[in-house]
Amino acid sequence: MTGILEGLKVIDCGSFIAAPVAGSVMGDFGADVIKIEPPGMGDAYRHVTRNPGMPKSEHNYAWLLDNRNKRGLALNLASLDGQEILHRLVKDADVFITNQPLAVRKKLGIDYERLSALNGRLIYASFTGYGETGSEANKPGFDLTAYWARSGLMDQVVSNAGATPARALSGMGDHPSGISLFAAIMLALYQRETTGRGAHVGSSLIANGMWANGVWTQAALCGATFHPRPPREHSFNALACYYKCRDGGWLLLALVNEDKHFPVLAKCVGHEELVTDPRFADRALRAKNSRELIAALDAAFATRDSDDWQALFKENGLVFEAVATMDQVASDKQALDTEVLVPFEDDTLMTINSPFFVTGSGKAMPRKPPALGEHSDQILREVGYDDAAIAQLREKKAVA
């Protein structure tokens, strides 16, 4: 079984996460993806796991995830020789991916006008922080700033009104944003089948952040009045709240069909009298008296361990989920059974699969990401450089 994208040549000239993720997903489905990095330190994302506060591991886990299934070329695009090599690669490439700053692209010879002139079938995939037009087009941004803070998510997911803005995790906005860029690329490839022409496609962190916060953003666009988020104990809906179990684990309820599931929950927690309590007789009263109902459920949940509640709720068809810790995420049986988590090729080390499948099409078994410039000589030979020319390019520090 071959991948849908086998035979496509993709140049990943991006850094950090969002743009390279699109290339990694294309590699999952069989594309030949060439990762371009500057000689020396390479992509700065190689070193992010050394930052204070990042989880400590013998593995470069961030690099493993976001640059798998690629070949590596260390190329000095600040040199004319480096630019010439890239232009040779582009002439028969299908997709070029970059998130280099807009102002830098012309200097490096990788702007859309330059590359599309070399290859009229090229899909030029551009990713930015704040879009390519407007007064902030050149403003630098990361997912923490342009996606998380600018979109309102940082303010709206706090535990309660007045709390310190919530912190995001590394790549939390970049990974879904990379899927948006992948989608744009695939649309352009589909269009090319009809027109024979390439296209300039793109996405941005600000666009994806506002899309992720779409319900609240649309509410703001409609002039809605927003209610400050109350503390958990004062939540508006006791049946869509989270509760601490005897062993310290938390369970989240999501009982949307309240009339059906409230009596079931009451029986499970051993308090069927809650159903006949006049304070909780219907949805409106349960909302009005949510503090009292949360307090009653808090006391009930504290009497048993998380695993006990999960088994009972599952047996009775309630909608819930455990609030997982990271060690539980890494050993999630359902994620393993459905190949959400898969092993690297020839290794027991696991990684996260791209989040969709297509029947009848194979996915490449994840290959470890390239070392800096690991495939430089191989790639240079493919575009016509002989050993003497490669040696000269190395001497001139155009490649490494």
SVG drawing of the C-alpha trace seen along z (x, -y; Angstrom):
<svg xmlns="http://www.w3.org/2000/svg" viewBox="-40 -50 77 52">
<polyline fill="none" stroke="black" stroke-width="0.4" points="0.0,0.0 1.5,-3.3 1.0,-6.8 -1.3,-9.2 1.4,-11.7 4.2,-9.4 6.0,-11.0 5.5,-14.6 8.6,-16.6 8.3,-19.0 10.8,-21.6 10.4,-22.6 12.2,-25.9 10.4,-26.6 11.5,-26.8 10.0,-25.9 6.6,-24.2 3.6,-25.3 5.1,-25.4 7.3,-22.3 4.3,-20.4 2.6,-20.6 5.6,-19.1 5.8,-16.3 2.1,-15.4 2.9,-15.3 5.8,-12.9 3.4,-10.7 1.5,-10.2 4.5,-9.4 5.9,-12.7 9.6,-13.2 10.2,-16.1 13.5,-18.0 14.2,-20.0 16.4,-23.1 18.3,-24.4 21.2,-26.9 24.6,-25.4 25.9,-25.7 23.2,-25.4 20.5,-24.5 16.8,-25.3 16.6,-26.9 13.8,-24.5 16.4,-21.7 17.4,-23.2 14.0,-24.2 13.9,-21.2 16.9,-22.7 14.9,-25.7 14.1,-26.1 10.8,-24.5 10.8,-22.1 10.4,-18.4 13.8,-16.7 14.6,-13.7 17.5,-12.0 15.5,-12.3 15.0,-15.5 11.2,-14.9 10.1,-18.2 12.4,-17.6 11.3,-13.9 7.7,-14.9 7.7,-17.8 10.4,-16.9 10.0,-13.1 9.9,-11.6 12.2,-14.2 15.6,-14.3 18.0,-17.0 20.0,-19.6 22.1,-22.2 22.1,-25.2 23.4,-28.8 20.7,-30.8 22.6,-34.0 25.1,-33.0 24.4,-33.2 25.6,-29.6 23.1,-28.5 20.3,-30.3 21.3,-28.7 21.1,-25.2 17.6,-26.0 16.5,-27.3 17.6,-24.1 15.6,-22.2 12.5,-24.3 12.5,-23.8 11.0,-20.3 9.4,-20.6 5.7,-20.4 5.5,-22.3 7.6,-24.9 6.8,-25.6 8.2,-28.6 7.4,-30.8 10.5,-33.0 9.7,-36.6 8.2,-38.4 11.0,-40.9 13.7,-38.2 12.3,-36.2 13.4,-38.5 16.8,-38.8 17.2,-35.0 15.7,-34.6 12.7,-32.6 9.8,-35.0 6.8,-33.8 7.5,-36.0 11.0,-34.6 10.2,-30.9 6.9,-30.8 8.9,-32.3 11.1,-29.2 8.3,-26.7 4.7,-27.6 3.3,-24.4 4.8,-25.2 2.5,-25.4 4.0,-28.1 2.8,-27.6 3.3,-30.6 2.8,-30.8 2.9,-34.0 2.1,-35.2 -0.3,-38.0 -1.1,-37.5 0.6,-39.0 -1.3,-42.3 -2.1,-45.1 -0.1,-47.2 1.1,-44.2 2.1,-41.9 5.8,-42.1 5.2,-41.8 7.0,-38.7 4.8,-36.1 4.8,-32.7 1.8,-30.6 2.0,-31.9 1.5,-35.5 -0.3,-35.6 -2.5,-32.4 -3.0,-32.1 -2.9,-35.7 -4.3,-37.6 -7.3,-35.3 -8.7,-35.8 -8.1,-32.2 -5.5,-33.1 -8.1,-35.3 -11.2,-33.1 -9.9,-29.7 -8.8,-31.0 -10.2,-29.1 -12.3,-32.1 -12.7,-35.8 -9.9,-37.9 -7.4,-35.0 -4.0,-35.3 -4.1,-34.7 -3.7,-31.0 -0.4,-29.6 -0.3,-27.7 1.9,-24.6 4.6,-24.5 3.1,-24.1 -0.5,-24.2 -1.4,-26.6 1.2,-25.6 0.1,-22.0 -3.5,-22.7 -2.3,-25.7 0.1,-23.4 -2.9,-21.2 -4.6,-24.3 -1.5,-24.9 -1.6,-21.3 -5.2,-21.7 -4.4,-24.8 -1.6,-22.9 -3.9,-20.0 -6.6,-22.3 -4.0,-23.9 -2.7,-20.5 -6.3,-19.6 -6.8,-22.8 -3.5,-22.2 -5.0,-18.9 -7.5,-21.0 -5.6,-24.2 -2.0,-22.9 -0.9,-25.9 0.6,-26.3 -0.7,-28.7 0.3,-30.9 -1.5,-29.6 -1.2,-30.5 -2.4,-30.6 -1.5,-32.5 -1.5,-32.1 -3.9,-34.9 -6.4,-33.3 -6.1,-29.9 -6.3,-31.4 -9.6,-33.2 -10.9,-30.1 -10.1,-28.0 -11.9,-30.5 -14.6,-30.8 -17.7,-30.4 -16.7,-33.2 -15.3,-35.3 -18.6,-35.0 -20.4,-35.9 -18.3,-39.1 -19.0,-39.9 -22.7,-39.6 -22.5,-42.0 -23.1,-39.4 -22.9,-40.1 -20.3,-37.9 -20.6,-36.5 -17.4,-36.5 -16.3,-32.9 -17.1,-31.9 -15.0,-29.6 -15.5,-25.9 -17.7,-25.6 -20.0,-28.3 -20.2,-27.0 -23.4,-27.5 -23.9,-23.8 -23.1,-21.1 -23.5,-18.4 -20.7,-19.9 -18.2,-20.3 -15.2,-18.5 -14.9,-16.7 -12.1,-15.5 -12.1,-11.8 -10.8,-10.2 -7.4,-9.4 -6.9,-13.0 -7.8,-12.3 -10.3,-14.5 -13.3,-13.5 -15.1,-15.8 -18.8,-15.3 -20.5,-16.3 -24.1,-15.3 -25.8,-17.3 -29.0,-15.3 -29.7,-16.3 -33.2,-14.9 -32.0,-11.5 -28.7,-11.4 -29.3,-13.3 -31.3,-10.4 -28.6,-7.9 -25.8,-10.0 -27.7,-10.4 -28.2,-6.6 -24.5,-6.0 -23.3,-8.4 -25.7,-6.8 -27.9,-9.9 -31.2,-9.2 -32.9,-11.8 -31.2,-14.5 -33.7,-13.7 -36.7,-14.5 -35.1,-17.5 -37.2,-20.5 -34.0,-22.6 -32.9,-20.3 -36.3,-19.3 -35.5,-20.6 -32.7,-22.1 -33.5,-25.7 -33.6,-24.9 -30.4,-23.0 -28.7,-26.0 -30.2,-28.3 -29.0,-26.1 -25.8,-24.8 -23.7,-25.7 -25.7,-23.4 -25.7,-20.6 -21.9,-20.9 -21.4,-20.8 -23.5,-17.6 -21.6,-16.0 -18.2,-17.1 -19.0,-15.2 -20.1,-12.1 -17.1,-12.0 -14.7,-12.2 -15.9,-8.8 -14.4,-6.7 -11.3,-6.5 -11.3,-7.7 -11.0,-4.2 -14.1,-3.1 -16.2,-6.0 -15.0,-5.5 -16.0,-1.9 -19.4,-2.7 -20.1,-5.6 -19.0,-3.6 -21.3,-0.8 -24.2,-3.2 -23.6,-5.1 -22.7,-8.5 -20.5,-11.0 -17.4,-11.7 -13.6,-11.7 -10.7,-11.5 -8.5,-14.6 -5.4,-12.8 -1.9,-13.4 1.0,-13.2 2.1,-9.7 -1.5,-8.5 -1.6,-10.2 1.6,-8.4 0.1,-5.0 -3.4,-5.5 -4.7,-2.1 -7.4,-3.6 -4.8,-5.8 -2.6,-2.8 -5.4,-0.6 -6.5,-3.3 -2.9,-4.2 -3.1,-7.7 0.3,-6.7 2.6,-4.7 6.2,-3.5 9.1,-5.0 10.5,-2.7 13.0,-0.2 12.5,-1.6 10.3,-1.1 10.1,-4.8 6.6,-6.1 5.3,-9.2 1.9,-10.9 0.4,-10.0 -1.0,-12.7 -4.7,-13.1 -6.6,-11.5 -6.5,-8.5 -7.6,-7.7 -8.8,-4.2 -6.8,-2.5 -3.8,-4.7 -0.8,-3.7 1.1,-6.0 4.8,-5.9 6.0,-4.4 7.5,-7.4 11.2,-7.8 13.5,-9.7 14.1,-13.3 17.4,-14.0 20.6,-15.1 21.7,-18.6 22.6,-18.2 22.4,-14.5 21.4,-14.1 23.1,-17.1 25.4,-15.2 22.6,-12.9 20.2,-15.8 22.9,-17.8 23.7,-14.9 20.0,-14.6 20.0,-18.2 23.2,-17.7 26.2,-18.5 29.1,-16.1 31.6,-15.3 34.0,-18.0 31.3,-20.7 30.0,-19.5 33.4,-19.7 33.8,-23.2 30.4,-24.2 31.5,-22.9 34.7,-24.8 32.7,-28.0 30.4,-27.1 27.4,-27.2 26.4,-23.7 27.3,-21.6"/>
</svg>
